């Protein structure tokens, strides 16, 4: 009998049976002595609740005194567990897979062990426990506790467990595959923030370039209007090079682009643009890659001009993330000055924080050994995190194991901003893709992504294929239909 035949819709037990595990003795009996259940509220599904449209039990609690979590248990369960990642520095209970409960998944999220808003990293000041929880331990412990509660509630183990995340959640996903390879059967890591030491270096490099004087943060060398102009001129040069004039750069690494031919920029601006494209380096070599062309006109272009909930003294999100990571994660010095930082000692400076935060290990053998499957994806037009870094990591995975595509695949999404949106076609049900791979054994060869038109119906479709493969328009037929795109010759 196949796995799909075994996974049926499982009704929850009587809710009267559940409160027994809410007591201290009940939780201890599950071998969870440092777990506290605070609330277990049932919702009958008659009114949508934050996107949830089914009847479910909402369980909230705390692990080890600081890791807050929320576990949603549907009355009709499909036998699976789906955990979702968070974004930014988290700081509140977040769950990118929350909507999966509507398909019958039990699903969970966590605040990763601290409460804070936006880009505020002060919670990590001289607090190694908080940093370790944020770096990797909170997600792992939440997964373990959630599975124990699921087992007690439904009287059976989850048949399969999945993790889905983007940005910080993508980094959490990669950390799970590398550090806790037995937690999940299938993992999706979108636009992953997986090298925090490198990302902070890039953002600090950009801050030094755009805001060289910390005493004058009211202006910048490049305005958003300058970036919009730059993007428009780039598209004039490269848009048709992939065979289709559609406002989308299929692969920015595969086109010919000449910055010197961009009009309307002075020498200082041109130098700043070049610095962002080239990334950051020191005498030992590259530290973190820059942004590929095509990310200039996203919301805030290069993530440097976005507005949002910022920490004190920050002018934009990349500035805020870069300075907060160095102040509170690396140097434990709130007075650290970004403008005078010398990257020559970067490796030594970031070694301790990186050992806790980074998920850069290309060795996925332990994850693969139990049948685990990993999907990485990243938008080429991501203005928050350079897609080039994800490509470089995946190439390391392939270099280490030429057969890695059997268990790990990367999908690059043309024209996609950070975690979605943009001029490209980027709408994909990634959870369903990873479920199909894990449970049928059929590796994803061609995923049809869509872009919604009116009333949410797909207006455009385009195929995505595993990196390093690419597709091209076959030369005839509707350019909005995925069926008219074929694999490009190597």
C-alpha positions as semicolon CSV with decimal commas, in nm:
position;residue;x (nm);y (nm);z (nm)
1;X;0,000;0,000;0,000
2;X;0,145;0,340;-0,098
3;X;0,215;0,620;0,142
4;X;-0,069;0,834;0,010
5;X;-0,312;0,553;0,083
6;X;-0,191;0,541;0,442
7;X;-0,223;0,915;0,496
8;X;-0,591;0,967;0,553
9;X;-0,778;1,244;0,728
10;X;-0,745;1,159;1,095
11;X;-1,004;1,300;1,334
12;X;-0,870;1,448;1,654
13;X;-0,955;1,279;1,984
14;X;-1,204;1,429;2,217
15;X;-1,077;1,763;2,338
16;X;-1,147;1,645;2,689
17;X;-0,851;1,411;2,657
18;X;-0,602;1,687;2,582
19;X;-0,590;1,899;2,901
20;X;-0,417;1,614;3,086
21;X;-0,089;1,703;2,917
22;X;-0,130;2,070;3,008
23;X;-0,042;1,995;3,368
24;X;0,317;1,994;3,489
25;X;0,302;1,620;3,552
26;X;0,148;1,557;3,211
27;X;0,419;1,746;3,025
28;X;0,688;1,581;3,235
29;X;0,546;1,243;3,143
30;X;0,620;1,328;2,781
31;X;0,987;1,375;2,881
32;X;0,951;1,751;2,835
33;X;1,038;1,871;3,185
34;X;1,129;2,228;3,082
35;X;0,818;2,289;2,871
36;X;0,527;2,496;2,994
37;X;0,189;2,496;2,817
38;X;0,018;2,831;2,872
39;X;-0,301;2,801;2,667
40;X;-0,490;2,546;2,460
41;X;-0,787;2,714;2,295
42;X;-1,019;2,548;2,048
43;X;-1,156;2,733;1,745
44;X;-1,452;2,577;1,567
45;X;-1,367;2,716;1,223
46;X;-1,687;2,915;1,191
47;X;-1,488;3,238;1,161
48;X;-1,153;3,266;0,981
49;X;-0,872;3,336;1,228
50;X;-0,554;3,486;1,078
51;X;-0,611;3,290;0,759
52;X;-0,714;2,966;0,929
53;X;-1,049;2,841;0,801
54;X;-1,079;2,503;0,975
55;X;-1,147;2,384;1,328
56;X;-0,832;2,347;1,534
57;X;-0,669;2,354;1,875
58;X;-0,431;2,646;1,933
59;X;-0,157;2,544;2,177
60;X;0,089;2,805;2,304
61;X;0,372;2,757;2,548
62;X;0,733;2,821;2,643
63;X;1,041;2,600;2,618
64;X;1,336;2,643;2,856
65;X;1,192;2,960;2,998
66;X;1,234;3,178;2,689
67;X;1,145;3,001;2,362
68;X;0,782;3,081;2,291
69;X;0,600;2,859;2,044
70;X;0,257;2,804;1,893
71;X;0,130;2,469;1,766
72;X;-0,192;2,446;1,565
73;X;-0,363;2,106;1,567
74;X;-0,645;2,065;1,313
75;X;-0,951;1,867;1,413
76;X;-0,909;1,675;1,088
77;X;-0,541;1,591;1,045
78;X;-0,365;1,465;0,732
79;X;-0,092;1,290;0,930
80;X;0,179;1,544;0,849
81;X;0,367;1,815;1,040
82;X;0,474;2,139;0,869
83;X;0,683;2,393;1,056
84;X;0,735;2,744;0,921
85;X;1,026;2,983;0,959
86;X;1,043;3,348;1,058
87;X;1,188;3,664;0,911
88;X;1,443;3,929;1,003
89;X;1,554;3,890;1,364
90;X;1,221;3,720;1,443
91;X;1,131;3,832;1,799
92;X;0,767;3,722;1,782
93;X;0,605;3,386;1,710
94;X;0,625;3,348;1,332
95;X;0,522;3,058;1,109
96;X;0,557;3,074;0,731
97;X;0,363;2,745;0,705
98;X;0,064;2,861;0,910
99;X;-0,174;2,837;0,615
100;X;-0,094;2,467;0,573
101;X;-0,342;2,389;0,851
102;X;-0,618;2,450;0,597
103;X;-0,491;2,141;0,411
104;X;-0,486;1,938;0,732
105;X;-0,126;1,983;0,848
106;X;-0,035;2,026;1,213
107;X;0,187;2,334;1,207
108;X;0,414;2,528;1,441
109;X;0,622;2,843;1,473
110;X;0,848;3,007;1,730
111;X;0,989;3,346;1,833
112;X;1,335;3,179;1,855
113;X;1,375;3,267;2,222
114;X;1,343;3,645;2,244
115;X;1,089;3,922;2,208
116;X;1,184;4,230;2,007
117;X;1,062;4,444;1,721
118;X;1,199;4,491;1,373
119;X;1,575;4,511;1,344
120;X;1,648;4,555;1,715
121;X;1,929;4,316;1,810
122;X;1,994;4,450;2,160
123;X;1,843;4,133;2,313
124;X;2,163;3,949;2,214
125;X;2,399;4,184;2,399
126;X;2,630;3,962;2,610
127;X;2,362;3,691;2,596
128;X;2,510;3,378;2,444
129;X;2,204;3,168;2,533
130;X;1,977;3,401;2,336
131;X;2,217;3,397;2,042
132;X;2,232;3,016;2,038
133;X;1,854;2,992;2,057
134;X;1,818;3,235;1,768
135;X;2,099;3,075;1,571
136;X;1,970;2,720;1,569
137;X;1,845;2,569;1,895
138;X;1,497;2,724;1,921
139;X;1,374;2,583;1,589
140;X;1,510;2,238;1,673
141;X;1,357;2,233;2,020
142;X;1,023;2,363;1,891
143;X;1,019;2,083;1,632
144;X;1,087;1,821;1,898
145;X;0,827;1,954;2,140
146;X;0,568;1,991;1,865
147;X;0,615;1,632;1,753
148;X;0,577;1,511;2,112
149;X;0,252;1,703;2,155
150;X;0,126;1,581;1,818
151;X;0,202;1,224;1,917
152;X;0,014;1,265;2,244
153;X;-0,284;1,440;2,087
154;X;-0,341;1,216;1,784
155;X;-0,193;0,899;1,937
156;X;0,046;0,858;1,646
157;X;0,366;1,005;1,508
158;X;0,357;1,240;1,210
159;X;0,398;1,027;0,898
160;X;0,616;1,300;0,744
161;X;0,759;1,629;0,874
162;X;0,840;1,937;0,665
163;X;1,000;2,278;0,714
164;X;0,934;2,579;0,491
165;X;1,097;2,920;0,530
166;X;1,220;3,223;0,341
167;X;1,484;3,485;0,425
168;X;1,569;3,422;0,793
169;X;1,338;3,123;0,761
170;X;1,541;3,003;0,464
171;X;1,851;3,018;0,680
172;X;1,667;2,827;0,953
173;X;1,578;2,566;0,692
174;X;1,941;2,523;0,590
175;X;2,050;2,505;0,953
176;X;1,803;2,223;1,012
177;X;1,935;2,025;0,715
178;X;2,295;2,069;0,829
179;X;2,285;2,066;1,209
180;X;1,968;1,865;1,286
181;X;1,933;1,641;0,980
182;X;1,677;1,406;1,143
183;X;1,419;1,673;1,229
184;X;1,249;1,693;0,890
185;X;1,195;1,473;0,585
186;X;1,159;1,764;0,344
187;X;1,293;2,118;0,369
188;X;1,236;2,428;0,156
189;X;1,483;2,716;0,193
190;X;1,383;3,029;0,005
191;X;1,613;3,333;-0,039
192;X;1,809;3,207;0,261
193;X;1,996;3,425;0,510
194;X;2,248;3,153;0,586
195;X;2,579;3,341;0,625
196;X;2,517;3,608;0,885
197;X;2,880;3,712;0,917
198;X;2,901;3,761;0,541
199;X;2,566;3,937;0,509
200;X;2,658;4,181;0,786
201;X;2,987;4,250;0,608
202;X;2,807;4,326;0,280
203;X;2,552;4,552;0,448
204;X;2,827;4,735;0,636
205;X;3,022;4,772;0,312
206;X;2,712;4,924;0,151
207;X;2,664;5,157;0,450
208;X;3,025;5,273;0,426
209;X;2,976;5,334;0,054
210;X;2,640;5,511;0,067
211;X;2,673;5,682;0,407
212;X;3,048;5,744;0,458
213;X;2,989;6,003;0,733
214;X;2,791;5,864;1,030
215;X;2,724;6,221;1,138
216;X;2,528;6,294;0,822
217;X;2,279;6,018;0,750
218;X;2,009;6,234;0,596
219;X;2,135;6,191;0,241
220;X;2,289;5,918;0,028
221;X;2,504;5,899;-0,281
222;X;2,227;5,724;-0,476
223;X;1,859;5,802;-0,440
224;X;1,577;5,568;-0,536
225;X;1,524;5,781;-0,846
226;X;1,887;5,715;-0,938
227;X;1,831;5,343;-0,894
228;X;1,512;5,343;-1,099
229;X;1,702;5,522;-1,376
230;X;1,988;5,271;-1,348
231;X;1,747;4,979;-1,373
232;X;1,572;5,125;-1,678
233;X;1,904;5,171;-1,856
234;X;2,015;4,820;-1,764
235;X;1,699;4,677;-1,916
236;X;1,766;4,866;-2,238
237;X;2,100;4,685;-2,261
238;X;2,005;4,332;-2,158
239;X;1,631;4,264;-2,175
240;X;1,631;4,105;-2,521
241;X;1,949;3,904;-2,472
242;X;1,751;3,604;-2,342
243;X;1,542;3,602;-2,660
244;X;1,234;3,774;-2,521
245;X;1,168;4,139;-2,448
246;X;0,948;4,099;-2,141
247;X;1,098;4,311;-1,865
248;X;1,256;4,003;-1,703
249;X;1,623;3,908;-1,690
250;X;1,623;3,528;-1,702
251;X;1,978;3,498;-1,567
252;X;2,178;3,816;-1,492
253;X;2,504;3,617;-1,497
254;X;2,444;3,517;-1,859
255;X;2,403;3,862;-2,017
256;X;2,649;4,126;-2,137
257;X;2,627;4,446;-1,935
258;X;2,852;4,753;-1,941
259;X;2,817;4,994;-1,647
260;X;3,032;5,252;-1,825
261;X;2,758;5,288;-2,088
262;X;2,492;5,390;-1,834
263;X;2,424;5,762;-1,877
264;X;2,321;6,002;-1,603
265;X;2,559;5,887;-1,327
266;X;2,855;6,086;-1,199
267;X;3,187;5,920;-1,118
268;X;3,108;5,892;-0,747
269;X;2,773;5,729;-0,814
270;X;2,923;5,494;-1,069
271;X;3,188;5,389;-0,816
272;X;2,918;5,325;-0,554
273;X;2,718;5,110;-0,795
274;X;3,029;4,911;-0,881
275;X;3,100;4,852;-0,511
276;X;2,753;4,705;-0,458
277;X;2,784;4,478;-0,763
278;X;3,131;4,356;-0,665
279;X;3,050;4,280;-0,302
280;X;3,291;4,296;-0,010
281;X;3,638;4,149;0,020
282;X;3,965;4,177;0,211
283;X;4,324;4,072;0,145
284;X;4,228;3,706;0,191
285;X;3,973;3,723;-0,090
286;X;3,596;3,765;-0,131
287;X;3,389;3,781;0,188
288;X;3,038;3,799;0,039
289;X;2,916;3,852;-0,317
290;X;2,739;4,164;-0,432
291;X;2,402;4,198;-0,597
292;X;2,355;4,088;-0,958
293;X;2,204;4,337;-1,199
294;X;1,825;4,353;-1,196
295;X;1,778;4,407;-0,822
296;X;1,800;4,787;-0,835
297;X;1,433;4,875;-0,874
298;X;1,281;4,627;-0,631
299;X;1,108;4,766;-0,323
300;X;1,387;4,987;-0,196
301;X;1,650;4,860;-0,441
302;X;1,930;4,657;-0,284
303;X;1,734;4,665;0,042
304;X;1,921;4,986;0,123
305;X;1,635;5,232;0,090
306;X;1,344;5,040;0,232
307;X;1,156;5,189;0,524
308;X;1,029;4,977;0,809
309;X;1,047;4,923;1,185
310;X;1,406;5,034;1,236
311;X;1,634;5,034;1,536
312;X;1,744;5,374;1,673
313;X;1,993;5,555;1,451
314;X;1,928;5,339;1,145
315;X;1,835;5,494;0,812
316;X;1,720;5,182;0,627
317;X;1,690;4,810;0,671
318;X;2,027;4,695;0,538
319;X;2,197;4,960;0,751
320;X;1,995;4,846;1,053
321;X;2,064;4,475;1,005
322;X;2,433;4,524;0,936
323;X;2,500;4,750;1,233
324;X;2,284;4,551;1,475
325;X;2,453;4,223;1,386
326;X;2,796;4,371;1,447
327;X;2,698;4,566;1,759
328;X;2,515;4,289;1,940
329;X;2,606;3,956;1,780
330;X;2,975;4,006;1,700
331;X;3,133;4,277;1,916
332;X;2,886;4,313;2,208
333;X;2,940;4,688;2,180
334;X;2,639;4,917;2,126
335;X;2,878;5,203;2,039
336;X;3,048;5,017;1,752
337;X;3,109;5,252;1,455
338;X;3,041;5,104;1,113
339;X;3,224;5,382;0,928
340;X;3,568;5,294;1,067
341;X;3,545;4,916;1,046
342;X;3,838;4,750;0,869
343;X;3,748;4,416;0,709
344;X;4,108;4,292;0,732
345;X;4,025;4,118;1,063
346;X;3,678;4,004;0,957
347;X;3,746;3,629;0,981
348;X;3,876;3,657;1,337
349;X;3,611;3,908;1,446
350;X;3,316;3,698;1,330
351;X;3,440;3,347;1,410
352;X;3,243;3,300;1,734
353;X;2,917;3,453;1,614
354;X;2,946;3,273;1,281
355;X;2,987;2,936;1,451
356;X;2,642;2,986;1,602
357;X;2,458;3,168;1,324
358;X;2,597;3,045;0,994
359;X;2,461;2,749;0,797
360;X;2,731;2,723;0,529
361;X;2,824;2,353;0,548
362;X;2,786;2,192;0,202
363;X;2,795;1,842;0,352
364;X;2,433;1,721;0,347
365;X;2,517;1,350;0,366
366;X;2,348;1,291;0,703
367;X;2,032;1,463;0,586
368;X;2,030;1,262;0,264
369;X;2,104;0,933;0,442
370;X;1,750;0,905;0,582
371;X;1,586;1,010;0,257
372;X;1,572;1,384;0,330
373;X;1,506;1,619;0,039
374;X;1,606;1,985;0,019
375;X;1,478;2,252;-0,216
376;X;1,660;2,585;-0,234
377;X;1,512;2,872;-0,429
378;X;1,603;3,234;-0,479
379;X;1,479;3,523;-0,692
380;X;1,737;3,671;-0,927
381;X;1,594;4,021;-0,865
382;X;1,612;3,990;-0,486
383;X;1,703;4,335;-0,348
384;X;1,745;4,210;0,010
385;X;1,988;3,918;-0,014
386;X;2,211;3,859;-0,318
387;X;2,101;3,551;-0,511
388;X;2,465;3,494;-0,604
389;X;2,542;3,369;-0,253
390;X;2,281;3,094;-0,273
391;X;2,414;2,988;-0,613
392;X;2,769;2,976;-0,475
393;X;2,659;2,760;-0,180
394;X;2,474;2,515;-0,405
395;X;2,774;2,489;-0,636
396;X;2,979;2,389;-0,330
397;X;2,721;2,119;-0,255
398;X;2,750;1,984;-0,612
399;X;3,128;2,005;-0,606
400;X;3,139;1,802;-0,286
401;X;2,888;1,546;-0,413
402;X;2,822;1,531;-0,789
403;X;2,509;1,325;-0,716
404;X;2,363;1,586;-0,481
405;X;2,076;1,659;-0,720
406;X;1,930;1,329;-0,601
407;X;1,843;1,500;-0,272
408;X;1,906;1,876;-0,312
409;X;1,792;2,105;-0,591
410;X;1,813;2,478;-0,650
411;X;1,556;2,676;-0,846
412;X;1,646;3,029;-0,955
413;X;1,343;3,247;-1,021
414;X;1,386;3,516;-1,288
415;X;1,256;3,863;-1,198
416;X;1,157;3,761;-0,845
417;X;1,204;4,003;-0,554
418;X;1,277;3,896;-0,195
419;X;1,059;3,593;-0,116
420;X;0,815;3,676;-0,396
421;X;0,673;3,951;-0,612
422;X;0,856;4,142;-0,882
423;X;0,819;4,150;-1,259
424;X;0,885;3,777;-1,287
425;X;0,659;3,477;-1,240
426;X;0,725;3,360;-0,886
427;X;0,413;3,206;-0,735
428;X;0,482;2,842;-0,639
429;X;0,331;2,610;-0,379
430;X;0,671;2,504;-0,247
431;X;0,527;2,290;0,031
432;X;0,338;2,078;-0,220
433;X;0,649;2,049;-0,437
434;X;0,860;1,913;-0,152
435;X;0,578;1,681;-0,036
436;X;0,552;1,535;-0,385
437;X;0,927;1,475;-0,397
438;X;0,947;1,313;-0,053
439;X;0,635;1,101;-0,083
440;X;0,646;0,991;-0,446
441;X;1,020;0,986;-0,504
442;X;0,985;1,192;-0,820
443;X;1,241;1,473;-0,817
444;X;1,105;1,807;-0,944
445;X;1,222;1,852;-1,302
446;X;0,989;2,129;-1,416
447;X;0,782;2,348;-1,182
448;X;0,520;2,574;-1,332
449;X;0,526;2,911;-1,155
450;X;0,252;3,164;-1,201
451;X;0,174;3,533;-1,166
452;X;-0,177;3,622;-1,066
453;X;-0,400;3,847;-1,267
454;X;-0,747;3,964;-1,178
455;X;-0,933;3,777;-0,904
456;X;-0,618;3,583;-0,818
457;X;-0,634;3,358;-1,125
458;X;-0,302;3,285;-1,299
459;X;-0,237;3,546;-1,568
460;X;0,110;3,424;-1,669
461;X;0,287;3,091;-1,622
462;X;0,653;3,010;-1,670
463;X;0,853;2,692;-1,599
464;X;1,130;2,674;-1,341
465;X;1,395;2,407;-1,383
466;X;1,676;2,290;-1,152
467;X;1,992;2,500;-1,158
468;X;2,211;2,518;-1,362
469;X;1,952;2,445;-1,630
470;X;1,756;2,732;-1,785
471;X;1,458;2,763;-2,015
472;X;1,395;2,980;-2,318
473;X;1,097;3,084;-2,527
474;X;1,062;2,842;-2,817
475;X;0,994;3,125;-3,059
476;X;0,622;3,080;-3,118
477;X;0,304;3,064;-2,917
478;X;0,174;3,267;-2,626
479;X;0,464;3,412;-2,427
480;X;0,244;3,400;-2,116
481;X;0,207;3,022;-2,133
482;X;0,466;2,791;-1,974
483;X;0,403;2,531;-2,244
484;X;0,589;2,751;-2,495
485;X;0,919;2,742;-2,306
486;X;1,181;2,471;-2,352
487;X;1,517;2,382;-2,198
488;X;1,801;2,599;-2,321
489;X;2,097;2,409;-2,461
490;X;2,397;2,402;-2,222
